[in-house]
Amino acid sequence: MLSEATVDRVHKIAATLGYVPNQVARALSTGRHTNIAIVVPDIANPFFPPLIRAAQAAADAAGFSLFLGDSDEDPEREQTLVRRLAVQVEGFVLASSRMMDEQIQELAHRRPVVLVNRDTKGLCRVLIDATAGIEAAVAHLAHLGHKHLVYVSGPLASWSDQQRRQALRRSTARHGIKIQAIAASRPTFEAGRLVAPFILSTVATAAITFDDVVAHGLLAGLMELGFKVPEEFSVIGCDDVLGASTYPALTSVSARCDEAGRIAVELLMSTLSAGKTADVRCLLDTRLVVRATTAAVPARRRPRRALKHSIVAPA
């Protein structure tokens, strides 16, 4: 064993020479890669960059590198990504995973896994609980006199979408409000824009969308059809990642996405240190941020043209 003085001398010489450790060689000798991976369904969605940035900072603080994968909302692509990354990383953070529970459990047998917005028992997961924010959104619209709402839903495999539907059903029933769902093809600006005419074919006077990106598209679609927000129609988004940058400024249910990324990596570090997976369920609450896209129901409702949408159903 080398003495402390010798080790210190070697470190000083290495620093003088600008030596950088070869992490690949170190992994061969120690069996540790000091890499972790985070996989998201859509890196272009503004919900995920703050989450990734916070995860990166937490990984850096722990002395780990962070690999990033984008599944493009495709569960098969996600499974391929994790299989390829598994040989290079010590653990995974899966954000809004689209894989089946069985596939996630299979991965967890090989590498520690922490989930964000996916409630799979037996694993560590960080869940952004939209219940409080959704209930506040419905109460806000009820106070403004709205009696008919539309929910523009997200991906069917999304835990967040399922949770928001449940919260909406409970809250609208409590306030005596009728609600129906219209599905966006995927959570994108264009999908939100394209559902605008179908929403206007209903009797709804307000919409709550799966996320801010869809809400942004809906605002554009309503404007193209000549409808003023909020004078003639109210819109509420979710996640509050675009609220202050839209016009009008978007009322939205806030989500603590950066905190979710930080906590997920810290849980993964704890799991790697302990050498075993724990059943941990961490809930982050939400709140409503009221801006300029909600107002009282107009005294006069402009006539709307009836249209049929292929996916219109109770929320």
ZADRENDO-738897 format. One record per residue: x, y, z of N, C-alpha, C, CB in turn; residue in one letter. Coordinates in steps of 0.05 Angstrom, whole numbers, plus 5000, padded with zeros to 4 digits. Glycine has a CB too. Example, Ala and Ser with C-alpha at 12.3 -4.5 7.8 and 13.67 -1.06 7.14 Angstrom:
REM ZADRENDO-738897
neast  nnorth  nup  caeast  canorth  caup  ceast  cnorth  cup  cbeast  cbnorth  cbup  aa
5264  4886  5156  5246  4910  5156  5264  4934  5156  5226  4911  5181  a
5257  4955  5142  5273  4979  5143  5258  5001  5157  5282  4988  5114  s
//
This chain:
REM ZADRENDO-738897
neast  nnorth  nup  caeast  canorth  caup  ceast  cnorth  cup  cbeast  cbnorth  cbup  aa
5017  4976  5000  5000  5000  5000  5018  5025  5000  4981  5000  5025  m
5010  5045  4983  5025  5069  4982  5020  5087  5006  5019  5084  4956  l
5041  5101  5014  5037  5120  5037  5021  5144  5027  5064  5128  5049  s
5009  5158  5047  4994  5183  5041  5012  5203  5027  4982  5194  5066  e
5037  5206  5036  5055  5225  5024  5061  5219  4995  5081  5226  5040  a
5064  5193  4989  5069  5184  4961  5045  5190  4943  5076  5154  4960  t
5021  5183  4953  4997  5188  4938  4994  5218  4932  4972  5178  4954  v
4999  5234  4953  4997  5263  4949  5017  5273  4928  5002  5278  4976  d
5041  5262  4929  5062  5270  4909  5054  5263  4881  5089  5257  4916  r
5043  5239  4878  5034  5229  4851  5011  5247  4840  5024  5200  4852  v
4992  5255  4858  4970  5272  4850  4981  5299  4841  4950  5276  4873  h
5001  5310  4855  5012  5336  4848  5026  5335  4821  5031  5346  4869  k
5041  5314  4816  5055  5311  4790  5035  5308  4767  5074  5286  4791  i
5013  5292  4772  4993  5288  4752  4979  5314  4745  4972  5267  4762  a
4974  5330  4766  4961  5356  4761  4979  5375  4745  4953  5370  4788  a
5005  5374  4750  5024  5390  4736  5025  5382  4706  5052  5388  4749  t
5023  5356  4701  5025  5346  4674  4998  5348  4659  5034  5317  4674  l
4977  5356  4674  4951  5358  4661  4938  5331  4656  4953  5373  4635  g
4945  5311  4672  4935  5284  4668  4905  5282  4674  4950  5264  4686  y
4891  5269  4656  4862  5264  4660  4858  5234  4661  4845  5277  4637  v
4845  5224  4682  4841  5195  4684  4824  5184  4661  4827  5188  4711  p
4832  5160  4651  4817  5147  4630  4794  5131  4643  4835  5128  4613  n
4769  5141  4640  4747  5129  4653  4741  5101  4643  4722  5147  4650  q
4747  5096  4617  4742  5069  4606  4761  5049  4619  4746  5069  4575  v
4787  5057  4621  4806  5039  4634  4800  5035  4663  4835  5051  4631  a
4791  5057  4677  4784  5054  4705  4760  5035  4708  4776  5082  4716  r
4741  5036  4690  4718  5018  4691  4726  4989  4688  4697  5025  4670  a
4746  4984  4671  4756  4957  4667  4768  4946  4693  4776  4956  4644  l
4783  4963  4707  4796  4953  4731  4779  4952  4756  4820  4971  4737  s
4759  4971  4757  4742  4973  4781  4714  4961  4778  4739  5001  4790  t
4706  4958  4752  4679  4948  4747  4658  4969  4750  4672  4925  4766  g
4667  4994  4755  4648  5017  4758  4652  5037  4735  4652  5031  4785  r
4629  5046  4723  4631  5064  4701  4628  5093  4710  4609  5058  4680  h
4617  5098  4733  4610  5125  4743  4594  5140  4722  4635  5141  4750  t
4577  5126  4708  4558  5138  4689  4530  5130  4697  4564  5129  4660  n
4511  5148  4694  4482  5141  4696  4469  5152  4671  4470  5152  4722  i
4444  5143  4666  4430  5152  4642  4402  5162  4650  4427  5129  4622  a
4393  5182  4635  4365  5191  4637  4352  5188  4610  4363  5220  4648  i
4329  5177  4609  4314  5173  4584  4288  5188  4586  4310  5143  4577  v
4282  5205  4566  4257  5221  4565  4242  5214  4539  4264  5251  4567  v
4216  5219  4539  4200  5213  4515  4202  5233  4493  4172  5209  4522  p
4209  5258  4499  4210  5279  4479  4227  5302  4489  4181  5289  4471  d
4252  5303  4480  4271  5323  4490  4262  5351  4481  4299  5317  4481  i
4246  5353  4460  4238  5379  4450  4215  5391  4467  4228  5377  4421  a
4202  5374  4483  4181  5385  4501  4194  5401  4523  4164  5361  4512  n
4186  5426  4527  4200  5443  4547  4197  5434  4576  4190  5471  4544  p
4181  5414  4581  4180  5403  4608  4206  5390  4616  4157  5383  4610  f
4220  5377  4596  4242  5360  4603  4269  5374  4606  4245  5340  4582  f
4276  5395  4591  4302  5408  4595  4308  5417  4624  4304  5432  4578  p
4289  5430  4639  4296  5436  4667  4300  5411  4684  4273  5453  4679  p
4286  5390  4678  4289  5365  4692  4317  5353  4687  4267  5344  4685  l
4325  5353  4661  4351  5342  4653  4373  5359  4665  4353  5342  4622  i
4370  5385  4665  4391  5403  4675  4395  5398  4705  4383  5433  4671  r
4373  5395  4720  4375  5390  4749  4388  5362  4754  4348  5392  4762  a
4380  5343  4737  4392  5316  4740  4422  5317  4735  4378  5296  4721  a
4430  5332  4714  4458  5335  4708  4474  5347  4731  4462  5353  4683  q
4463  5368  4743  4476  5381  4766  4479  5361  4789  4461  5406  4775  a
4459  5346  4795  4460  5326  4817  4480  5304  4811  4432  5314  4822  a
4481  5296  4786  4501  5275  4778  4529  5286  4780  4495  5266  4749  a
4534  5311  4771  4560  5323  4774  4569  5324  4803  4560  5351  4761  d
4550  5332  4820  4557  5334  4849  4565  5308  4861  4533  5346  4864  a
4554  5286  4849  4561  5259  4859  4585  5247  4845  4537  5241  4856  a
4597  5262  4826  4620  5252  4811  4612  5233  4789  4638  5238  4830  g
4588  5235  4778  4579  5217  4757  4574  5233  4731  4553  5203  4765  f
4577  5220  4709  4570  5231  4683  4541  5222  4676  4589  5222  4660  s
4527  5239  4661  4499  5233  4654  4496  5229  4625  4481  5256  4664  l
4486  5206  4616  4480  5201  4589  4450  5207  4584  4486  5171  4581  f
4443  5216  4560  4416  5224  4554  4405  5208  4531  4414  5254  4548  l
4380  5198  4534  4367  5184  4512  4339  5196  4507  4365  5154  4518  g
4331  5198  4482  4304  5208  4475  4289  5186  4460  4307  5234  4457  d
4267  5177  4471  4252  5154  4459  4232  5162  4438  4238  5139  4481  s
4227  5188  4435  4208  5198  4415  4181  5186  4419  4219  5192  4386  d
4172  5183  4444  4146  5173  4451  4141  5144  4442  4124  5191  4439  e
4163  5129  4436  4160  5102  4425  4171  5082  4445  4176  5100  4398  d
4154  5065  4457  4163  5046  4477  4184  5026  4467  4139  5031  4488  p
4182  5018  4441  4202  5000  4430  4229  5014  4427  4193  4990  4402  e
4229  5039  4419  4254  5054  4417  4266  5058  4445  4250  5081  4404  r
4248  5062  4465  4258  5066  4492  4271  5040  4502  4235  5073  4511  e
4259  5018  4497  4271  4992  4505  4298  4987  4492  4252  4969  4499  q
4300  4994  4466  4325  4992  4452  4347  5010  4464  4322  4998  4422  t
4339  5034  4471  4358  5053  4483  4369  5042  4510  4344  5080  4488  l
4351  5033  4527  4361  5024  4553  4378  4999  4551  4337  5018  4572  v
4372  4982  4531  4389  4958  4527  4417  4966  4519  4377  4939  4506  r
4419  4986  4501  4445  4995  4492  4461  5009  4514  4442  5013  4468  r
4446  5025  4530  4459  5041  4551  4467  5024  4575  4441  5064  4559  l
4453  5002  4579  4457  4986  4603  4485  4976  4607  4438  4963  4603  a
4500  4972  4585  4528  4963  4587  4547  4985  4594  4536  4949  4560  v
4538  5010  4593  4555  5033  4598  4549  5048  4623  4555  5051  4575  q
4526  5043  4636  4518  5059  4659  4512  5041  4683  4493  5075  4652  v
4512  5054  4706  4506  5039  4731  4477  5040  4740  4523  5050  4753  e
4462  5059  4728  4433  5061  4735  4419  5079  4716  4430  5070  4764  g
4392  5079  4719  4375  5095  4701  4356  5112  4716  4360  5076  4682  f
4350  5136  4704  4327  5151  4711  4309  5151  4686  4334  5181  4720  v
4285  5140  4689  4266  5139  4666  4244  5159  4672  4254  5110  4663  l
4243  5180  4655  4223  5201  4659  4199  5196  4641  4235  5229  4653  a
4175  5194  4653  4151  5189  4637  4154  5166  4618  4143  5215  4622  s
4164  5144  4629  4170  5120  4612  4145  5110  4598  4182  5098  4629  s
4148  5102  4573  4126  5091  4557  4127  5060  4556  4126  5102  4529  r
4148  5049  4569  4150  5020  4569  4129  5007  4588  4178  5011  4578  m
4124  4982  4584  4106  4967  4602  4119  4962  4628  4096  4941  4589  m
4103  4958  4649  4114  4953  4676  4133  4929  4676  4092  4948  4696  d
4126  4908  4661  4142  4884  4660  4170  4890  4648  4128  4862  4643  e
4171  4908  4628  4197  4915  4616  4213  4932  4636  4192  4930  4590  q
4200  4949  4650  4215  4966  4670  4225  4948  4693  4196  4988  4682  i
4209  4929  4702  4218  4911  4723  4241  4894  4714  4195  4893  4732  q
4241  4885  4689  4263  4869  4678  4289  4885  4677  4256  4860  4649  e
4287  4911  4670  4310  4928  4670  4321  4932  4698  4304  4955  4657  l
4302  4935  4717  4309  4940  4745  4324  4916  4758  4285  4946  4762  a
4320  4892  4747  4335  4868  4756  4364  4870  4748  4322  4843  4746  h
4370  4885  4727  4398  4887  4717  4412  4912  4726  4397  4886  4686  r
4397  4934  4728  4408  4960  4736  4388  4975  4754  4416  4977  4711  r
4397  4989  4774  4379  5005  4790  4364  5025  4772  4394  5020  4812  p
4338  5029  4778  4321  5046  4762  4305  5065  4781  4301  5030  4744  v
4304  5090  4775  4287  5109  4788  4268  5121  4767  4304  5132  4803  v
4243  5122  4774  4223  5132  4755  4214  5160  4762  4199  5113  4754  l
4208  5175  4741  4195  5202  4745  4168  5201  4730  4213  5225  4734  v
4147  5207  4745  4120  5206  4734  4112  5179  4722  4117  5228  4713  n
4119  5158  4736  4110  5131  4730  4109  5116  4756  4130  5117  4709  r
4085  5107  4763  4080  5096  4790  4081  5065  4789  4053  5105  4801  d
4106  5054  4788  4110  5025  4788  4119  5016  4815  4131  5018  4766  t
4103  4999  4827  4109  4990  4855  4135  4975  4856  4086  4973  4865  k
4148  4978  4879  4173  4963  4883  4198  4979  4875  4173  4938  4869  g
4194  5002  4862  4217  5018  4853  4216  5046  4865  4217  5020  4822  l
4238  5059  4864  4238  5088  4872  4225  5104  4850  4268  5098  4877  c
4206  5121  4858  4194  5138  4837  4188  5166  4849  4169  5125  4826  r
4190  5186  4831  4184  5213  4838  4160  5221  4822  4209  5232  4833  v
4138  5228  4835  4113  5233  4822  4104  5262  4826  4091  5214  4831  l
4100  5276  4804  4089  5303  4806  4059  5301  4808  4098  5321  4782  i
4048  5305  4832  4020  5300  4837  4004  5325  4828  4015  5294  4867  d
3990  5322  4806  3975  5345  4795  3948  5349  4808  3970  5341  4765  a
3940  5333  4828  3914  5334  4839  3907  5362  4850  3911  5314  4862  t
3924  5373  4867  3918  5399  4879  3915  5421  4857  3939  5407  4899  a
3934  5420  4838  3933  5440  4816  3908  5437  4799  3958  5438  4800  g
3901  5413  4792  3877  5408  4775  3852  5417  4790  3875  5378  4767  i
3850  5410  4816  3827  5418  4832  3825  5448  4833  3829  5406  4860  e
3847  5462  4836  3847  5491  4837  3839  5502  4810  3875  5502  4844  a
3847  5489  4788  3840  5498  4761  3810  5496  4756  3855  5482  4740  a
3798  5474  4764  3769  5470  4761  3754  5489  4779  3761  5440  4768  v
3763  5493  4803  3749  5512  4821  3751  5540  4810  3762  5511  4850  a
3773  5547  4798  3777  5574  4786  3757  5577  4763  3806  5577  4776  h
3754  5558  4746  3736  5560  4723  3707  5560  4733  3740  5537  4704  l
3701  5544  4754  3674  5544  4765  3666  5571  4776  3671  5522  4787  a
3686  5583  4789  3681  5610  4800  3675  5631  4778  3705  5619  4817  h
3687  5626  4755  3683  5644  4732  3657  5638  4716  3706  5642  4713  l
3643  5617  4725  3617  5611  4713  3617  5590  4692  3605  5635  4703  g
3639  5576  4687  3640  5555  4666  3626  5530  4675  3670  5549  4659  h
3610  5519  4658  3594  5495  4664  3601  5471  4646  3565  5501  4661  k
3615  5476  4624  3623  5455  4605  3652  5458  4598  3605  5456  4579  h
3668  5438  4603  3697  5439  4598  3705  5417  4579  3713  5436  4625  l
3728  5421  4566  3740  5400  4550  3768  5395  4561  3742  5409  4519  v
3776  5370  4562  3803  5363  4569  3817  5353  4544  3804  5341  4592  y
3838  5366  4535  3854  5357  4512  3875  5338  4523  3867  5381  4496  v
3871  5313  4519  3887  5292  4533  3913  5287  4520  3871  5267  4535  s
3931  5274  4536  3958  5267  4526  3959  5237  4519  3978  5273  4548  g
3984  5226  4517  3988  5198  4509  3974  5179  4528  4018  5192  4508  p
3961  5159  4517  3946  5140  4534  3963  5125  4553  3931  5120  4516  l
3989  5121  4546  4007  5106  4564  4019  5124  4585  4029  5094  4547  a
4012  5149  4586  4024  5168  4605  4011  5167  4632  4022  5197  4594  s
4027  5162  4653  4016  5162  4680  4005  5190  4687  4038  5154  4701  w
4018  5211  4678  4009  5238  4683  3981  5243  4671  4029  5259  4672  s
3977  5233  4647  3951  5237  4634  3929  5222  4650  3952  5226  4605  d
3934  5198  4658  3915  5182  4673  3908  5196  4700  3925  5154  4678  q
3929  5207  4713  3924  5220  4738  3908  5246  4735  3951  5227  4752  q
3913  5261  4714  3898  5285  4708  3869  5280  4702  3911  5301  4686  r
3864  5258  4687  3837  5251  4681  3821  5245  4707  3836  5226  4662  r
3834  5229  4724  3821  5222  4749  3815  5247  4766  3838  5203  4766  q
3834  5265  4768  3830  5290  4783  3809  5307  4771  3857  5306  4785  a
3807  5308  4745  3787  5324  4731  3759  5312  4736  3793  5325  4701  l
3757  5285  4734  3731  5273  4739  3720  5279  4767  3733  5242  4735  r
3738  5277  4787  3729  5282  4814  3722  5312  4818  3751  5274  4834  r
3739  5329  4808  3735  5358  4813  3710  5369  4798  3759  5374  4804  s
3707  5361  4773  3683  5371  4758  3657  5360  4770  3686  5363  4728  t
3658  5335  4779  3634  5324  4792  3627  5340  4817  3638  5294  4799  a
3647  5347  4832  3643  5363  4857  3630  5390  4851  3669  5366  4872  r
3638  5402  4828  3628  5429  4822  3604  5429  4803  3651  5445  4809  h
3595  5405  4796  3572  5403  4778  3578  5412  4749  3549  5419  4789  g
3603  5407  4740  3611  5415  4714  3613  5391  4696  3639  5430  4715  i
3604  5393  4671  3606  5372  4652  3632  5374  4637  3582  5372  4632  k
3645  5351  4632  3671  5350  4619  3672  5327  4599  3694  5348  4639  i
3685  5332  4577  3691  5311  4557  3720  5314  4548  3672  5313  4533  q
3731  5292  4537  3759  5292  4529  3761  5291  4499  3773  5267  4541  a
3779  5307  4489  3787  5306  4461  3817  5299  4460  3780  5333  4446  i
3824  5278  4445  3852  5269  4445  3868  5285  4425  3853  5239  4439  a
3891  5295  4433  3911  5305  4414  3927  5281  4405  3929  5327  4428  a
3936  5282  4380  3951  5259  4369  3976  5253  4385  3958  5264  4339  s
3989  5274  4395  4012  5272  4413  4016  5300  4425  4038  5262  4398  r
4030  5303  4447  4032  5329  4460  4051  5348  4445  4042  5325  4489  p
4041  5360  4424  4056  5378  4408  4040  5404  4402  4065  5365  4381  t
4054  5425  4394  4040  5450  4386  4020  5445  4364  4061  5471  4378  f
4029  5430  4343  4011  5426  4320  3986  5410  4327  4026  5411  4298  e
3989  5391  4345  3966  5375  4354  3946  5393  4368  3975  5352  4372  a
3956  5411  4385  3938  5430  4399  3924  5448  4380  3954  5446  4419  g
3939  5457  4359  3927  5475  4340  3904  5461  4324  3948  5486  4320  r
3909  5436  4317  3890  5422  4301  3864  5414  4315  3903  5397  4290  l
3865  5412  4342  3840  5404  4356  3822  5428  4361  3847  5391  4383  v
3831  5452  4356  3815  5477  4361  3788  5476  4349  3830  5501  4351  a
3785  5469  4322  3758  5469  4311  3739  5448  4323  3759  5465  4282  p
3750  5426  4332  3734  5405  4344  3724  5413  4372  3749  5379  4346  f
3742  5428  4386  3734  5438  4413  3711  5459  4409  3758  5451  4427  i
3714  5475  4389  3693  5496  4385  3667  5484  4374  3704  5517  4365  l
3667  5459  4365  3642  5447  4357  3626  5436  4381  3648  5424  4338  s
3638  5436  4405  3624  5428  4429  3612  5452  4442  3643  5413  4448  t
3599  5448  4465  3587  5470  4480  3606  5481  4501  3561  5461  4493  v
3630  5470  4501  3650  5478  4521  3657  5508  4519  3675  5461  4519  a
3662  5520  4542  3671  5548  4542  3699  5550  4553  3652  5565  4560  t
3712  5528  4560  3739  5528  4570  3752  5501  4565  3740  5535  4600  a
3778  5501  4564  3793  5476  4560  3817  5475  4579  3804  5474  4531  a
3822  5451  4589  3846  5445  4604  3862  5425  4587  3840  5433  4633  i
3887  5431  4583  3903  5414  4565  3923  5397  4580  3917  5431  4544  t
3933  5376  4567  3952  5357  4579  3977  5372  4588  3959  5335  4560  f
3987  5391  4571  4010  5406  4579  4010  5433  4565  4036  5391  4571  d
4030  5450  4571  4031  5477  4561  4036  5477  4531  4053  5492  4575  d
4050  5457  4520  4056  5457  4491  4030  5454  4476  4075  5434  4484  v
4012  5436  4484  3986  5433  4471  3970  5458  4475  3971  5408  4483  v
3971  5470  4499  3956  5495  4504  3965  5517  4485  3959  5503  4533  a
3991  5519  4481  4002  5539  4463  3991  5535  4435  4033  5537  4462  h
3990  5510  4425  3979  5505  4399  3949  5511  4398  3983  5476  4392  g
3935  5505  4419  3906  5511  4420  3902  5541  4419  3894  5500  4446  l
3918  5557  4433  3915  5586  4431  3918  5596  4402  3936  5600  4449  l
3938  5584  4388  3942  5592  4360  3918  5584  4343  3968  5579  4349  a
3908  5559  4348  3885  5549  4332  3860  5566  4336  3879  5521  4339  g
3855  5574  4361  3832  5591  4367  3835  5618  4354  3829  5595  4397  l
3859  5629  4354  3864  5655  4341  3859  5653  4311  3893  5665  4347  m
3868  5631  4299  3864  5628  4270  3835  5627  4263  3878  5602  4260  e
3819  5616  4281  3790  5614  4276  3775  5639  4284  3778  5590  4291  l
3789  5659  4293  3777  5685  4300  3765  5687  4328  3756  5691  4281  g
3773  5668  4346  3762  5668  4373  3782  5681  4392  3755  5640  4382  f
3773  5699  4408  3790  5713  4427  3792  5699  4454  3779  5742  4431  k
3817  5697  4464  3822  5685  4490  3832  5708  4508  3843  5662  4488  v
3820  5712  4531  3799  5695  4544  3771  5705  4541  3805  5693  4574  p
3766  5726  4524  3740  5739  4523  3719  5719  4514  3741  5762  4504  e
3726  5701  4495  3706  5682  4484  3711  5653  4492  3705  5684  4454  e
3735  5647  4501  3742  5620  4508  3766  5620  4527  3749  5602  4483  f
3765  5604  4548  3787  5603  4568  3804  5577  4564  3775  5603  4597  s
3829  5580  4570  3848  5558  4566  3867  5557  4591  3865  5562  4540  v
3871  5532  4600  3890  5527  4622  3909  5504  4613  3875  5519  4649  i
3935  5508  4617  3954  5488  4610  3963  5473  4635  3978  5500  4596  g
3982  5455  4632  3994  5441  4654  4025  5440  4651  3983  5411  4656  c
4039  5441  4672  4068  5440  4675  4080  5468  4679  4080  5427  4651  d
4067  5489  4669  4076  5517  4673  4105  5521  4663  4074  5525  4702  d
4111  5511  4639  4138  5515  4628  4137  5536  4605  4149  5489  4617  v
4113  5544  4596  4111  5564  4575  4093  5587  4584  4100  5552  4550  l
4082  5586  4608  4061  5604  4616  4067  5634  4612  4055  5600  4644  g
4091  5642  4619  4098  5670  4618  4106  5679  4589  4120  5677  4637  a
4110  5660  4571  4121  5667  4544  4100  5666  4522  4143  5649  4537  s
4075  5657  4529  4054  5656  4508  4039  5683  4508  4034  5633  4514  t
4023  5687  4487  4006  5711  4486  3978  5702  4479  4017  5732  4466  y
3959  5708  4497  3962  5719  4524  3977  5700  4542  3934  5725  4536  p
3988  5711  4564  4003  5694  4583  3985  5672  4594  4014  5711  4606  a
3995  5648  4593  3978  5624  4598  3974  5618  4628  3991  5600  4585  l
3949  5615  4636  3943  5604  4662  3950  5574  4662  3912  5608  4669  t
3965  5564  4682  3975  5537  4680  3978  5525  4708  4001  5536  4665  s
3977  5498  4709  3982  5483  4733  4012  5479  4735  3967  5456  4734  v
4025  5490  4755  4054  5488  4757  4063  5460  4764  4065  5508  4778  s
4087  5453  4753  4099  5427  4760  4128  5431  4767  4096  5406  4736  a
4137  5418  4788  4164  5422  4798  4184  5403  4783  4166  5418  4828  r
4186  5407  4756  4202  5388  4740  4231  5388  4747  4198  5395  4711  c
4243  5412  4754  4271  5413  4761  4276  5398  4787  4281  5442  4763  d
4258  5401  4806  4261  5387  4832  4259  5357  4828  4241  5397  4852  e
4241  5349  4810  4238  5320  4804  4263  5308  4793  4214  5316  4784  a
4277  5323  4776  4302  5313  4765  4324  5310  4786  4312  5331  4743  g
4326  5330  4803  4346  5329  4825  4341  5306  4844  4346  5355  4840  r
4316  5303  4853  4309  5282  4872  4313  5255  4860  4280  5286  4882  i
4306  5252  4834  4309  5226  4821  4338  5216  4821  4299  5227  4792  a
4357  5235  4815  4385  5227  4814  4395  5222  4843  4402  5249  4801  v
4386  5237  4862  4395  5233  4890  4385  5205  4899  4384  5255  4908  e
4360  5198  4892  4350  5171  4899  4367  5149  4885  4321  5169  4891  l
4375  5154  4860  4391  5134  4846  4418  5131  4859  4394  5142  4816  l
4430  5154  4868  4456  5152  4882  4454  5137  4908  4467  5181  4887  m
4431  5141  4922  4427  5127  4947  4424  5097  4942  4402  5137  4962  s
4410  5090  4921  4406  5062  4913  4433  5049  4906  4386  5060  4890  t
4449  5063  4890  4475  5052  4883  4493  5048  4908  4489  5070  4863  l
4491  5067  4927  4507  5065  4951  4498  5042  4969  4506  5092  4966  s
4472  5039  4971  4461  5018  4988  4463  4990  4975  4431  5023  4994  a
4464  4989  4949  4467  4964  4935  4441  4949  4933  4486  4947  4949  g
4418  4962  4939  4392  4948  4936  4371  4970  4930  4385  4932  4961  k
4349  4961  4917  4328  4979  4910  4307  4980  4932  4315  4970  4883  t
4297  5004  4938  4276  5007  4958  4251  5016  4944  4285  5028  4979  a
4228  5010  4957  4202  5019  4947  4196  5046  4959  4179  4998  4955  d
4205  5067  4944  4202  5095  4954  4184  5110  4935  4230  5109  4956  v
4164  5124  4946  4145  5139  4930  4145  5168  4939  4116  5126  4932  r
4158  5185  4924  4161  5213  4931  4142  5230  4915  4191  5222  4926  c
4124  5244  4929  4103  5260  4916  4111  5290  4917  4076  5255  4929  l
4109  5304  4895  4113  5333  4893  4086  5345  4886  4135  5340  4873  l
4077  5364  4902  4050  5376  4897  4052  5398  4875  4038  5387  4922  d
4028  5407  4867  4026  5428  4846  4007  5450  4855  4017  5415  4819  t
4008  5472  4840  3989  5494  4846  3981  5507  4819  4002  5514  4865  r
3960  5523  4820  3951  5537  4797  3964  5565  4796  3920  5540  4796  l
3974  5572  4773  3985  5599  4768  3966  5613  4749  4014  5598  4757  v
3951  5633  4759  3931  5647  4743  3944  5670  4728  3908  5657  4760  v
3940  5670  4701  3951  5692  4685  3928  5703  4668  3974  5682  4667  r
3931  5704  4642  3912  5720  4625  3895  5704  4606  3928  5740  4610  a
3894  5677  4608  3878  5662  4589  3852  5651  4600  3895  5639  4579  t
3844  5661  4624  3819  5652  4636  3803  5677  4643  3823  5634  4660  t
3776  5675  4638  3758  5697  4645  3730  5686  4648  3759  5719  4623  a
3712  5703  4656  3684  5694  4660  3672  5686  4633  3667  5717  4673  a
3652  5668  4635  3637  5659  4611  3625  5684  4597  3615  5638  4619  v
3628  5686  4571  3617  5710  4557  3586  5710  4559  3626  5710  4528  p
3575  5734  4561  3546  5737  4563  3532  5726  4539  3538  5766  4567  a
3544  5729  4515  3534  5719  4490  3554  5699  4479  3527  5741  4470  r
3544  5676  4471  3561  5655  4459  3558  5655  4429  3554  5627  4471  r
3580  5659  4415  3580  5660  4386  3572  5633  4375  3607  5669  4375  r
3555  5632  4354  3547  5606  4342  3572  5592  4331  3527  5611  4318  p
3572  5565  4335  3595  5549  4326  3585  5528  4307  3609  5536  4351  r
3603  5520  4289  3596  5500  4269  3601  5472  4280  3613  5504  4243  r
3582  5454  4277  3584  5427  4288  3605  5411  4272  3557  5413  4287  a
3623  5398  4286  3642  5381  4273  3643  5354  4289  3671  5394  4272  l
3654  5334  4276  3658  5309  4290  3688  5303  4293  3644  5286  4274  k
3695  5294  4316  3723  5287  4321  3723  5257  4327  3735  5304  4346  h
3744  5244  4317  3744  5214  4319  3748  5205  4347  3766  5203  4302  s
3759  5222  4365  3763  5214  4393  3752  5235  4411  3793  5209  4399  i
3726  5234  4415  3713  5251  4434  3698  5234  4454  3694  5272  4421  v
3704  5236  4480  3692  5218  4500  3692  5232  4526  3708  5192  4501  a
3677  5220  4545  3678  5231  4573  3707  5230  4583  3660  5215  4591  p
3714  5250  4598  3742  5252  4608  3748  5229  4627  3748  5278  4621  a
//
